[in-house]
Amino acid sequence: MTSTQNPPHFVLFPFMSKGHTIPLLHLSQLLVSRGVTLTLFTTKANRQFIADFLYRQADSISIVDLPFPNQVEGIPQGIESTDKLPSMSCFPQFATATKLMQPYFEQALEKIPHVTCIVSDGFLSWTLESANKFGIPRLSYFGMSGYSTAVTQQVAGNRLLCGPETDGDLITPQDFVMEATKAMMNSSGQIMNSFYELEPQFLDYLNGESMPKAWCVGPLSLAVTDSSPIVDRKPESEWIQWLDQKLAQGCSVLYVAFGSQAEISSKQLEAISKGLEESQVSFLWVVRKYETHVVDELHERVGERGMIVREWVDQLEILKHESVKGFVSHCGWNSVLESICSEVPILAWPMMAEQPLNTRMVVEEIKIGLRVETCDGSLKGFVTSEGLKKMVKELMEGEKGKEIRKKVKEIGEAAKEAMAEGGSSWQTLNELIDELQTVRNSKTGDFRRSAGDTTSATGYGEARFLKGSLLA
């Protein structure tokens, strides 16, 4: 769709966290398939993961690694990704330290000719300053739903994402969060990992009530329709072999994962272990290495009915496995979309950030999940083993589970339609590339105004699932 004589050249800079990086790697694959030249920035320690992920596009993508700051207080030497932090209490220092990479980024950027735009993670807010310095449009990627993004912009102030539904302390008012939000609202546009048919009223709100324009091009995980490129290059993992065995036995499997950033107490881990054991369902539980002392005895008690994994996994590969019929999730937006794309219903257990907003959407609006109940009804309240067992049984075997299973299949099909040729997200990405290329060729550099004068970029689909108003 683009001219081979003067193809668009995008610069992508993901935040150093797998949950932030992987969606932009999927976007890279979509852009390359449309003839876009790509330069992707990262750090030395993260380069191999990205190179492995994009090995099929190696000839079309240049990877530039920048030095990550040394001797950052609270950050052990050699750690360059949030999933390796000893505690999420170190996250503010880590995020703030990335600003020290700005001079190296600008030195490298100066050597790249004819850049069409910069797509960077919202937490790398300083890239907006760099983009302005070079007169390059900057698109912000925050990795949130249209609903969460609308709330963020609507409740901007000293407290972000704070209100009755978010328990008041989900996101502390750290300077880097405020800077990220301000940079997003002052950027040339927003890349949204969602699809119009899922949440039309919020995407219309973003494009009707706020700037910059929201470009809805997801679910980005559908950029890869077969197996993951990472998995393609490695022998089949033991957990996939275990899932294959369960499928052959006719067993339905519950997948349990809370992301790489949630910190769970030993007491709560013990309750989860007991709840899974007493539920009598087959389960695959991904835990972080430092949590394993609590769950070591669980495998001995449940035997082959359960598998506990202590390393990073390709979550999408697991969710797509035919044996997986339920997902206990923290409801990070990536996990919600991957569950939708895999047509697997969710048992929501929000823990931090915008996860309660995602949970409200999943459970109350699009109705593809159930929610665990804490003892006191609060976000961080304790979930008993009995309570977890009850909800797991309902998800996997109950009538409510059957209802949401039917609904998630319907929405999953709509997601695939949005990403297929002619679908709403497919058309939006094409329009985005064309408009950016037009601005570059005209040498006006004013993409923000150009985009704002066009028909809504999310207006290709129709409202199909979200009927209520979460902003009311």
C-alpha positions in Angstrom: 0.0 0.0 0.0 3.1 2.3 0.3 5.5 3.4 -2.3 8.7 1.4 -2.4 10.6 4.5 -3.6 9.9 6.5 -0.5 8.4 4.2 2.1 7.4 5.6 5.5 10.0 5.2 8.3 8.7 4.7 11.8 10.8 4.8 15.0 9.4 2.6 17.8 10.6 2.8 21.4 8.8 0.4 23.8 9.1 0.8 27.6 11.4 -1.8 29.2 8.7 -4.2 30.4 7.4 -7.2 28.5 3.8 -6.2 28.9 4.6 -2.9 27.3 7.1 -4.2 24.7 5.2 -7.1 23.2 2.2 -5.1 21.9 4.6 -2.7 20.1 6.4 -5.7 18.6 3.1 -6.9 17.3 2.5 -3.4 15.9 6.0 -3.6 14.2 4.9 -6.8 12.4 1.8 -5.1 11.1 3.7 -2.1 9.9 6.3 -4.2 8.2 3.6 -6.1 6.4 2.4 -2.7 5.0 5.8 -1.7 3.6 6.9 0.5 6.5 10.6 0.7 7.3 11.2 0.4 11.1 13.9 1.4 13.6 13.3 0.0 17.0 15.1 1.3 20.1 15.8 -0.7 23.3 18.6 -1.5 25.7 21.4 -4.0 25.4 19.9 -6.4 27.9 16.5 -6.4 26.1 17.8 -6.6 22.6 17.9 -10.4 22.3 14.3 -10.9 23.4 13.2 -8.4 20.7 15.5 -9.9 18.0 14.1 -13.4 18.8 10.5 -12.1 18.6 11.0 -10.3 15.3 13.4 -12.8 13.6 11.0 -13.2 10.7 11.2 -9.5 10.0 14.9 -9.2 10.7 15.6 -7.8 7.2 13.0 -5.0 7.6 13.7 -3.8 11.1 16.8 -2.2 12.5 17.3 -2.5 16.3 19.3 0.2 18.1 20.3 -0.5 21.7 21.0 2.4 24.0 22.9 2.3 27.3 20.7 1.9 30.4 21.7 4.2 33.3 24.1 2.7 35.8 24.1 3.1 39.5 20.5 4.0 39.9 19.5 4.1 43.5 17.3 1.0 44.3 18.0 -0.7 41.0 20.4 -3.6 41.0 23.2 -3.4 38.4 22.3 -5.1 35.2 18.5 -5.0 35.5 17.0 -3.3 32.5 13.4 -4.6 32.6 10.6 -4.2 35.1 9.9 -7.9 35.2 13.3 -8.4 36.8 13.0 -5.8 39.5 13.3 -7.2 43.0 10.1 -5.4 44.0 7.6 -3.1 42.3 8.5 -0.5 44.9 11.5 0.1 42.7 9.3 1.0 39.7 9.3 4.8 40.1 13.1 4.9 40.2 13.3 2.7 37.2 10.8 4.7 35.1 12.4 8.0 36.1 15.9 6.7 35.3 14.9 6.1 31.6 15.0 9.9 31.1 18.8 9.7 31.4 18.7 7.8 28.1 17.4 10.9 26.2 20.8 12.3 25.0 21.7 8.9 23.6 18.3 8.6 21.9 18.7 12.0 20.3 22.2 11.3 19.1 21.0 8.1 17.4 17.8 9.8 16.0 20.0 12.5 14.4 21.6 9.8 12.2 18.3 8.4 10.9 17.1 10.2 7.8 13.5 10.9 6.8 11.7 9.7 9.9 7.9 9.7 9.4 7.0 9.5 13.1 8.1 8.2 16.5 5.8 5.7 18.3 6.9 5.5 22.0 5.5 4.2 25.2 3.6 6.7 27.4 6.0 6.1 30.3 8.9 7.4 28.0 7.3 10.8 28.1 10.6 12.6 27.4 10.5 11.3 23.9 7.9 14.0 23.2 10.5 16.6 23.8 12.9 14.8 21.5 10.3 14.5 18.8 9.5 18.2 19.0 13.2 19.0 18.9 13.5 17.2 15.5 10.1 18.3 14.2 8.8 14.7 14.1 5.3 13.6 14.9 5.1 11.5 18.1 2.4 9.0 18.7 1.9 7.8 22.3 1.2 4.2 23.3 -0.2 3.6 26.8 -1.5 0.1 26.5 -4.9 0.8 28.1 -8.5 0.4 26.9 -10.4 3.4 25.5 -12.4 3.4 28.7 -9.3 3.6 31.0 -7.8 6.2 28.7 -11.0 8.3 28.8 -11.1 8.1 32.6 -7.4 9.1 32.8 -8.0 12.2 30.7 -11.3 13.0 32.4 -9.9 12.8 35.9 -6.5 14.4 35.2 -5.2 16.3 38.3 -3.1 15.6 41.4 -4.6 12.1 41.6 -4.8 9.9 38.5 -7.4 7.1 38.2 -8.7 7.8 41.7 -12.4 7.6 42.4 -15.0 5.4 44.1 -14.4 2.5 41.7 -10.6 2.5 42.0 -10.2 2.5 45.7 -8.3 5.8 45.7 -4.8 4.4 45.8 -4.4 2.5 42.6 -1.8 4.8 41.0 0.1 7.0 43.4 0.6 10.5 42.0 4.2 10.0 41.1 5.8 12.7 38.9 6.5 10.3 36.0 2.8 9.3 35.8 1.7 12.9 35.6 4.4 13.6 33.0 3.3 10.6 31.0 -0.3 11.7 30.9 0.6 15.3 30.0 2.9 14.0 27.2 0.1 11.7 25.9 -2.3 14.6 25.7 0.2 16.8 24.0 1.4 14.2 21.5 0.4 14.0 17.8 -1.9 11.0 18.4 -2.6 8.0 20.5 -2.2 4.3 19.4 -5.0 2.3 21.0 -4.7 -1.4 21.4 -8.4 -2.1 21.1 -11.1 -2.4 18.4 -14.0 0.0 17.7 -16.8 -2.6 18.0 -15.7 -3.4 21.6 -15.9 0.1 23.1 -17.3 2.6 20.5 -18.6 5.2 23.0 -15.2 5.7 24.7 -13.3 5.8 21.4 -15.8 8.3 20.1 -15.4 10.3 23.3 -11.6 10.4 22.9 -11.9 11.6 19.3 -14.8 14.0 20.0 -13.9 15.5 23.4 -10.2 15.4 23.6 -6.9 15.7 21.8 -4.9 14.1 20.4 -6.7 11.7 18.0 -7.0 8.1 19.0 -6.1 5.5 16.4 -7.7 2.2 17.2 -5.6 -0.6 15.6 -6.0 -3.7 17.8 -6.1 -6.2 19.2 -2.4 -6.2 18.3 -1.9 -9.8 19.5 -3.8 -10.8 16.3 -0.8 -9.6 14.3 0.5 -13.2 14.7 -2.2 -15.6 13.7 -0.2 -18.9 14.0 2.2 -19.8 16.8 4.5 -17.3 18.4 7.8 -16.6 16.7 9.5 -17.1 20.0 8.1 -20.6 20.4 8.8 -21.4 16.7 12.5 -21.2 17.5 12.5 -23.4 20.6 11.6 -27.0 21.5 8.1 -27.4 22.7 7.9 -26.3 26.3 6.9 -28.7 29.1 3.7 -26.8 29.9 2.5 -27.2 26.3 3.3 -30.9 26.4 1.3 -31.0 29.6 -1.6 -29.2 28.0 -1.5 -31.6 25.1 -1.9 -34.5 27.5 -4.8 -32.8 29.2 -6.5 -32.3 25.8 -6.0 -36.0 24.9 -7.6 -36.9 28.3 -10.5 -34.6 27.6 -9.7 -32.4 30.6 -10.5 -28.7 30.7 -7.7 -26.5 32.1 -7.8 -23.3 34.2 -4.9 -21.0 33.5 -3.8 -18.8 36.4 -1.5 -15.8 36.0 -1.4 -12.4 37.7 1.3 -10.7 35.5 4.8 -9.8 36.4 4.2 -6.8 38.6 1.6 -7.8 41.2 3.0 -8.6 44.6 1.0 -11.3 46.5 1.4 -12.1 50.2 2.4 -15.5 51.3 -0.9 -15.9 53.1 -2.8 -15.1 49.9 -0.7 -17.5 47.9 -1.5 -20.2 50.4 -5.2 -19.5 50.0 -4.9 -19.6 46.2 -3.1 -23.0 46.5 -5.8 -24.4 48.7 -8.6 -23.1 46.6 -7.1 -24.6 43.4 -6.5 -27.9 45.2 -10.1 -28.1 46.5 -11.7 -27.0 43.2 -10.7 -30.3 41.7 -10.1 -28.6 38.3 -6.9 -29.1 36.3 -4.8 -25.9 36.3 -1.7 -24.3 35.0 -0.4 -21.6 37.4 2.4 -19.2 36.5 4.2 -17.9 39.5 7.3 -15.7 40.0 10.4 -17.4 41.2 10.5 -15.8 44.6 6.9 -17.0 45.3 7.6 -20.7 44.7 8.5 -21.6 48.3 4.8 -21.1 49.1 3.5 -23.4 46.4 6.2 -26.1 46.3 4.0 -28.5 48.3 0.9 -27.9 46.0 2.2 -30.0 43.1 2.9 -32.9 45.5 -0.7 -32.8 46.7 -2.4 -32.4 43.3 0.0 -34.5 41.2 -0.6 -34.4 37.4 -3.8 -32.4 37.9 -1.8 -29.2 38.2 1.3 -27.6 36.7 3.2 -24.8 38.3 5.5 -22.8 36.0 8.3 -20.6 37.4 9.5 -18.7 34.3 8.2 -16.4 31.7 5.7 -18.0 29.3 4.1 -17.1 26.0 0.7 -16.4 27.5 -1.1 -16.1 24.2 0.2 -19.6 23.2 -1.3 -21.0 26.4 -4.6 -19.2 26.0 -5.0 -20.4 22.4 -4.5 -24.1 23.5 -7.7 -26.0 23.0 -7.6 -27.5 26.5 -7.7 -24.0 28.2 -11.2 -23.1 29.1 -10.8 -20.4 31.8 -8.4 -17.7 32.9 -7.9 -16.3 36.5 -6.4 -13.0 35.6 -5.4 -9.6 37.2 -7.1 -8.0 34.2 -4.2 -6.1 32.8 -5.4 -4.9 29.4 -3.0 -7.1 27.4 -4.4 -10.2 29.3 -8.0 -9.1 28.6 -7.4 -8.7 24.9 -5.5 -12.0 24.7 -8.3 -13.8 26.5 -10.8 -12.2 24.0 -8.8 -13.2 21.0 -8.5 -16.8 22.4 -12.2 -16.9 23.3 -11.4 -17.8 26.9 -13.6 -16.4 29.7 -12.1 -14.6 32.7 -12.2 -14.8 36.4 -11.1 -11.3 37.2 -8.9 -10.5 40.2 -7.7 -6.9 39.8 -4.8 -5.8 41.9 -3.4 -2.5 40.8 -3.3 0.4 38.2 -6.2 0.5 35.8 -7.1 -3.2 36.4 -10.3 -2.4 38.4 -11.5 -0.3 35.4 -10.8 -3.2 33.1 -12.6 -5.6 35.4 -15.7 -3.4 35.5 -15.8 -3.4 31.7 -15.2 -7.2 31.5 -17.7 -8.2 34.1 -20.5 -5.5 34.0 -20.4 -4.3 30.4 -19.2 -6.8 27.8 -19.9 -9.7 30.2 -17.1 -12.0 29.4 -16.0 -12.7 32.9 -16.8 -13.2 36.6 -15.1 -11.5 39.5 -13.5 -12.9 42.7 -14.9 -11.6 46.0 -12.6 -10.1 48.6 -13.6 -10.5 52.3 -14.1 -6.7 52.8 -15.1 -5.8 49.3 -12.0 -3.7 48.7 -9.5 -3.9 45.9 -6.7 -5.2 48.1 -8.9 -7.3 50.4 -8.2 -11.0 51.1 -9.7 -13.7 48.9 -10.4 -16.9 50.9 -9.7 -20.4 49.5 -13.4 -21.1 49.8 -14.3 -18.0 47.8 -11.8 -18.8 45.1 -13.0 -22.4 44.9 -16.6 -21.3 44.5 -15.8 -18.9 41.6 -13.5 -21.3 39.9 -16.2 -23.9 39.9 -18.8 -21.4 38.6 -16.4 -20.3 35.8 -15.5 -23.8 34.7 -18.7 -25.7 35.3 -21.6 -23.3 36.3 -24.4 -21.7 34.3 -22.8 -18.3 34.5 -19.7 -19.8 33.1 -21.6 -21.1 30.1 -23.1 -17.7 29.5 -19.9 -15.8 29.5 -18.2 -18.5 27.4 -20.8 -17.9 24.7 -20.3 -14.2 24.9 -16.5 -14.3 24.7 -16.7 -16.4 21.6 -18.9 -13.8 20.0 -16.6 -10.9 20.9 -13.5 -12.9 19.9 -15.0 -13.4 16.4 -15.6 -9.6 16.2 -12.0 -9.0 17.2 -10.7 -11.2 14.3 -13.1 -9.4 11.9 -11.7 -6.0 13.0 -8.1 -7.1 12.3 -8.9 -8.8 9.0 -8.6 -7.1 5.6 -11.4 -4.5 5.4 -12.1 -4.5 9.2 -12.2 -1.4 11.3 -8.7 -1.7 12.8 -7.2 -2.8 9.5 -8.6 0.3 7.8 -7.6 2.6 10.7 -3.9 1.5 10.5 -3.9 2.1 6.8 -5.3 5.5 7.2 -2.8 6.4 9.9 0.2 5.4 7.7 -1.2 7.3 4.7 -1.8 10.5 6.7 1.6 10.4 8.3 3.2 9.8 4.9 1.2 12.7 3.4 2.4 15.1 6.1 6.0 14.0 5.6 5.8 14.5 1.9 4.2 17.9 2.3 7.0 18.8 4.8 4.5 20.7 7.0 5.2 18.5 10.0 1.7 19.3 11.4 0.2 15.8 11.6 -1.8 16.7 14.7 -3.8 19.3 12.9 -4.1 17.1 9.7 -5.5 14.2 11.7 -7.9 16.3 13.6 -9.5 17.6 10.4 -10.4 14.2 9.1 -13.3 11.8 9.8 -13.0 9.9 13.1 -10.3 7.2 12.7 -12.5 4.8 14.7 -15.6 5.3 12.7 -15.4 2.2 10.5 -17.2 -0.3 12.8 -20.4 -0.3 14.7 -21.3 -0.5 18.3 -22.0 -4.2 19.1 -21.2 -5.0 22.7 -20.8 -2.0 25.0 -24.3 -0.6 25.6 -24.0 1.1 29.0 -22.1 4.2 30.0 -19.2 3.7 32.4 -18.5 7.4 32.2 -21.9 8.4 33.5 
